[in-house]
Amino acid sequence: MDLSLSTDGSSKKKVLIASCIFMGLGHILYLKQFVKGIVLAAIEVIFLLSSKTVLQMLNDMIHLSNGYERLATFRLIDGIIALCILVLFVMIYVISIKSALEGYNEFCLEGRTKSNKESIQGLFGKAFPIIALSPTVILVVFFVIVPLVFSITTGFTNWSKPDHLAKAFGTNIDWVGFSNYKDMFFGGDTEWTGSFAGVAVWTVCWGFLATFTCYFGGTILAAFLYEAKLKVTPVFRAILILPYAIPSILTVSVWKNLLNESYGPINKTLRQLGIISSNIPWLNDSKLAKVVCILVNMWVGVPYFMLLITGQMTAISADVYEAARIDGATGIQTFMYITLPLVLYQTVPLIIMSFTHNINNFGAIYFLTGGNPSTAKSTVTGAGATDILVTWIYKLTMNDMQYCKAAVLAMLVFIVLAPFAIFNFINTKSFKEGEL
Amino acid sequence: MEDKAKNASTKRTVFKVFVCVVLTICSLVVLYPIIYTISTAFSPLMTDANSNIIPFADGFSTLQFERLFLDEDYLLWVKNTLFLAICTCLLSVVVCSLSAYVFSRFKFAMRKGMMISMLVLQVFPSFVGMIAIYVIINRIGAADQLWGLVLVYVSGNIPYNTWLVKSYLDTIPKSLDEAARIDGANHMKIFFSVIFPIAKPIIIFLAITTFTGPWMDYIFPKMILSTSEHYTLAIGIMRFIESTTNKFTLFAAGAILVSVPFVIFFVAGQKAMTTGLGAAAVKG
């Protein structure tokens, strides 16, 4: 076997084959980079030694329902981790082959192999990014990627109460293909499809209404504060900003208490003032509860827009107003044709951002109504009249233990929201100024 | 001519009065729940079910605060939350700025692939993987542990924050660290003595957002923490109104204690945050 290399590029095949046969072999045999080669070879040895466990884990995941000794959810998560290890190994393999070929190219150019000292130095230089990135990679893989894959796979199992829970002995979880998707979206189960349609329509309505009420409420307040130029403006502004400063989880919970049908202070006050004779079911009537959700969300959300739009208004150059005044525009005309269009134009990305935020606004619904009042379908599906998708997912996971259905919904939310979210991010300064 | 001017000035006065009325009504609507909460927090009643509709009419006492500190684990919750916030903040700053530095300054295999996957991953709302995170936390024995929650928070905000810091570092000229390298400094030293000081504004912004994030988060602590000694403030306070017995007076006292630092922080940091937000968020 000829271990020497020719500089004309004809030995490329030799290096490639050696690198493919065993990781690091090309480095050791031909490029004489022993340290790097041994490290790479050691990685492959470790992988081969653990390959039995990895394959076992994968097998356990594929045959989810076999065997009673381990919880199926642990089998699922172990299988996904094994899959990640496999992918990682393949990537390292590809990189090692690439690095061997690069090493050979360098050899062709310089006509000699790198000395050991040089290659060790190079290794230390390259070690920094690897060490610095490893916490990020590990954390992202285990707490972002694995959960994501787990969610996707859960949607294809029957993991749910009452018959398919991991804790119950002898009740196994198994793959069921697309049946959850069919039940949820295509009328496979009329209860689920009906609940989904109701929740989806309300989620979209909620997203639009919550965004526009807050936006226009904020614009009007900002305009009043800006145009009227009262002496007490700072006092009003300080008061109106308060809901933004206090955590919304607390204020929404206070509203829930205020609006309680039987003992809430609002009903009590109205009754004692003689305005109403019987209590108003603020949160217990499905139509009224939806209106109340939007009103309370206005209380929480308007100050944010007021703040933003005030900022935009003060940023408009005084020259523009000066020009308008000289042309004889009245105050209302100036506002309608100059201030408002300029502000609107500047805040369009914010409206989209706010829309995606509201679609996912767990707190505004969950802490106020908890998704209630319940509907005819609630006993089976758990979806109440004011539930939006995220609160429904939360309740399906935490209360009803319908994990497979929750996973299907989570996937839908992601697919629908991803384009918006990417749009938002592409619009940020950090994306525009940075390079890939 | 005089008539017209007079007319305009009357119009102006009418407008001002109208605005005043609207703003007063809005302010009352804003203040009503806040005043009600404050009055409940200082009420001597055990529950607000039979409270007077006029604020502070039930009398004034610090009973609720005494109950909070003596009968409940309130101080423990503050300590837990503080621990959580500090750990999340420190770890996020170190991990995100290190990886941002690597992405900004090094060329290596899969760099682009990793950056794009970060971009895609920061799109997922965290609750998508909620149940899986719960299983993983159980798997590694971090159930009911604060450090498990720290891991969840830190890893959840890595993708977005890495991008944020990286794009800031991209604006710092590379000649600076090259000069340091010629002087014989290694990467670690360059990072801490050259990059870190220059990137201060974005690091401070990162520190503030990661520090304030855990204070009022509900979903993950609720899922992971199960004993009162390990609760965070949000879970502890929310439990008062989630249980079947209404403890709204206690909730009000706890909410006031939490809100006061938030409002002070907001007023003090408003300017700093808006500039930081400007850098991070949508281009104005």
Interface residues (C-beta under 8 A of the other chain):
Chain A: T73 F74 L76 I77 M91 I95 K98 S99 K126 F128 P129 A132 L133 P135 T136 V137 L139 V140 F142 F143 V144 I145 V146 P147 L148 F150 S151 T154 L221 F224 L225 E227 A228 L230 V232 F236 I239 L240 L242 P243 Y244 A245 I246 P247 I249 L250 T251 S253 V254 W255 K256 N257 L258 Y263 P265 K268 T269 Q272 W299 G311 Q312 A315 Q346 P349 L350 M353 N360 F362 G363 F367 V390 I393 Y394 T397 M398 Y403 A406 A407 A410 M411 V413 F414 L417 A418 A421 I422 N424 F425 N427 T428 K429 S430 F431 K432 E433 G434 E435 L436
Chain B: F15 K16 V19 C20 V22 L23 C26 S27 V29 V30 L31 P33 I34 Y36 T37 D48 A49 N50 S51 I53 V95 C96 L98 S99 Y101 V102 F106 F108 A109 M110 K112 M114 M115 I116 M118 L119 V120 L121 Q122 V123 F124 P125 F127 V128 G129 M130 I131 A132 I133 V135 I136 R139 L151 V152 V154 S155 G156 I158 P159 T162 W163 L164 K166 S167 Y168 D170 T171 N186 H187 M188 W215 M216 Y218 I219 K222 M223 A234 I237 M238 I241 F248 F251 A252 A255 V258 S259 F262 V263 F266 V267 T274 G278 A279 A280 A281 V282 K283 G284
